[in-house]
Amino acid sequence: MSLSDGLDEYLAALRAERGLAPATIEAYRGDLRQYLGHLDGADPDPGAVSGFVRHLDGRGLAATTIARKIAAVRGFHRFLVAEGMADADPTLLLDSPRRGRSLPKALTIDEMIRLVEAPDTSTALGRRDRALLEFMYATGARVAETVGLDQMDLDLANRTALVTGKGGKQRLVPLGSHAVDAIHRWLPDRLSLRTPGRDPGAIFLNARGGRLSRQAVFDIVRKHAECSGIARGKVSPHVLRHSMATHMVEGGADLRTVQELLGHASITTTQIYTSVSPRHLLEVYVLSHPRG
């Protein structure tokens, strides 16, 4: 697959998983087309990437603009490696202007309950949507992990799911009773939707019997957010992941447990949720410090 093809795949994933605005997607498209134009067909090795950064520096651009372009390039190459479209990431040792880290958005518990209960479960697709939303909130699974989930990955008797994350790494995650019940109610509908002899094996199917796409999940989440009175711009599939982690930390879960559930390679990534919940930090401090 060419870098141009990979670019289209990356932008589609950004749109579906992170729910970025069309203007933001176009900004990424422009940055990455500029990058590919600079490469001019050359292999994207560390030297070529550094040359692109020097080119940006030489134009006198603002540090925030350069940082955005470098972030686009870095995210692009990480995506290519994670999806098996490239063997190595040439941006691993690349420096970029330091920027403040933004806190993840999260719904309140009340908003989250309204969202998962929004689908009309008197219909087959409504039961699918309920199962989908319950699963994503229960597990904190990424949208790619959710659409990649197969029937054989579920053990409803033991309330667990085997999720395949970035780089093909697998992790076993527990399922709450609400998620298990919703999936049980959806499974008969799944059987009726599948096409005999062409069953993709996916647990979540579209109306034609195929595996749900990332964009379809994004649309489902936005649709039910609107129905439950939550601003469309506030919700994306990734927000369900952030909400699950935030609510677990607020409920007393330790960061190592949340790290394992989310599939974070580093505890540093998970630590951002302590910034989201200072109330939880205070409670833990008071309970655990000898002079708290």
N, C-alpha and C positions, 0 to 999 in steps of 0.2 A: 504494500500500500504506500502511495506517495505521501509526502508531507501535506500536500494540499488536501488529499482525501482525509488524512488524519485531522486536519484543521476543522473540516466540516463535522467530523464525529465529535471533536472536543467541544465545539460550540453547541452542538445538540445536547451534549451531556450537561454543559453549564446551564442551559435553558431549563432542562428537565430537573436536574438535581438541586440546583441552587436558586432557581426561580428568579434569575437576574432579569432586570428590565430590558426590553428590546434595545434601548439606547446604549446600555452597558454592553450587551452582546455585540453591538456594532462597533463599539470602541475597542473591544477585544479583537474583533475581526480586523479592524484597521491596523492595530498594533502588530498582530501576527502576520498580516500580509506584508507589512513593512519589514518585518524580520525575515520572512521568506524571500522577499525581494533582495534584501541585503545578502542573504546566502547565495542567491543566484545559482541554485542547483548544487552548491557545494555541500559536503557532508556536515551536519551540525555537530562538530566536535567542540571541546572547550575553547579552543583558539578562535573558532568562528563566532562563538557566542560572546566571548570577551571583545572581539572586534566590533560586534554590534553595539556593545555597551560603550566602547570608546567613541563610536560614531555618534551615539546619542549625546555623550558628554560634549563632543565637539560642536554640537549644534546649540549649545547654551540653553538647553531645556531646563525647566524647573525640576528640582529633585523629586517632587511628587509625581510629575509626569514620567520621569525616567523610571521611578520605582514601579509605577503602574505597568509600564511596558515590560520591565524585567519580570514582574509578577506574572504577566500574561505568558511570557516565554517559558518561565519556570513551570507554571501550571500546565502548559501545553506538553512539555517534555515528560513531566511526571505522569500525565494522563497516558501518553504513548507507551511508557514502560508498564504502567499498571494494566493496560489493556492488551499487552503483548504485541504491540505494533512496533516497538523498538527494544533493543537489548540494553541500552545504557542511557543514562541521563547526563547530558553534557553540562548541565547547570548546577551540579552538586556542589562545586566549590566556588560558585559565583557569588560575589558580594553585591549588595544593593543598598541604596539609601535606607536608613532605618525609619520605620513608620510606627505609629502607635497601633497596638493590636486592638481590633474592635471586639467587643463582647458579642457572643452569639445571641441571637434573638430567641426568645422562648415564649410560648403561650402560658397563660395561667392554667392552673388545674381545672378551673371551671370552664375556660375556653376549650381546653383539650377534651373534656368530657362532652361538651356540646358538639365538637367536631366529629368525634368517633361515633356519636349517636345520631348524627344528621342523616345518613343514608336511609332511604325507604326500604326497609327489610321485607316488605310484602312482594318485592320483585327480585328476580334472580341477580341482576346486576347490582341492586341495592345490597343484597346479602354479600356479594363479592366485595363491594366497596367497604362495607362494615368490617369484613374479615381483614381486608388490606390495611385499613386504618388502625384497627386493633393490633395487628401484627407489628406494624411499624412503630407504634407507640410503646408496645410491650418490649420490643427488642432493641430499639434505637438503630435498626438496620438502615444502611444507606439505600437509596432507591435502586442502584444497580444490584445490590445484594438481594433486594426484595424481588425484583423482576427475574432474577436468576435462580430463585428458590424453586426446587423441584419437589414433587410429592415424596420422593424417597428421603428428602432431607428433614422431613417432619416425623417426630415421634410423639403423637398426641397423647398416647397412654402415659408416657413419662413427662409430658409437657415440656419438650425441648425441641429446638430446631438447630440444624447444622448450617451455619451461614458461611458462604465463601466470600471473603473480602478481597482487598487490594493485594495484588501479587499472588492470587490463588490461595492465600492463607485462610484456613478454616477455623471457626470457633463455635463452640456449643453454647447456645444461649437458652435461658429458661423462657417459658411462655406462661403468662398469667391466665387465670381461669376465664376471663372475658375473651381473650384472644383465642383460647382453645375452643370455647363454645361457639364463637363467631365462625371459626374455620370449619367446625363440625357442621354448622348449618349451611355453609357454602358448598361443601364437597358434593352433595347430590346434584346441585346446579352445575358444578364443574363437569360432572359426568355427562350431563345432557348437552353441554356446549361443545365438548370436544368432538373432533372429527375422527371416527374410527380409522385406524391405520396411519393417521398423521398427528397423533397426540404428541405435543412437544414435551410433555411431562411436567410442565410448569404448574405450580399450584394456583397461580393467578392468571386467568385467561381473559382475552377480550371477547367481544360478542361474536366474533367469527371463529372462535376456538383456537386462536393463536396466543402466543405468549404476550403479555402486556409489555408495551414499550415504556421507556423512561418518561417520554413526553405524555403518555397516557396517564401515568401515575401523577404527574404534575397537574394535569387537567382535573383529575378526580379530586385531588386534595383541594385545589382552588375552588372547584364547584361546590364542595360540601362546606368549605369555609364560608363562602358567600351565603349558603343556605342557613348556616348557624349564626349569622350575624357578625362574623369576624371579617375585618377588612381583607380583601383579596391580597393586597400588597404585603400583608403581615405574615402570610402563610406560604410555605413551600414544603416539599417532602423533607428537606434538610432541617426545617424548623421542628418537625416532629422528633427528629433525632436529638436536637438540642433540648427540646422540652423534656424528653424522657430523662436525659442526663441531669438536667437542672433539678427536676422534681425528685430524682433519686438522691442527689446530694442534699437537697433541702430536707429530705426524709431521713437522713442519717447515714446513707451509704458511704463507705470509704472510697477514696479515689482509686485505689488499686482494683476494687471490684468494678467500678464504672469503667475504668480503662479496659479491663478484660471484656466487659460486655460490648463496648463500642468497637473493640478491635484496634485501639490506638497502639502504635508501636512504642511510643514514648509516653511516660507519665506526664511530661511537660505539656503535651497537647491536652491532656485531661484536666490539668490544673486550672485552665481558664474558667472552669465551672465554679471554682472557689471565688472568683471575682464576681460571678453572677449572684452568688448567695452569701453575702457577708453576714446575714442573720445566722446562717448555719455555722459559720466559723465562730461567731460569738458564743453560740450555744455549746459547741464542742469545747471551746476554751474554758468556759465556766465550769463545765462538767469534769474536765480532765486535768486542768492545771491545779497544783496543790494550793496556790494562793488565788485561784480564780474567783 
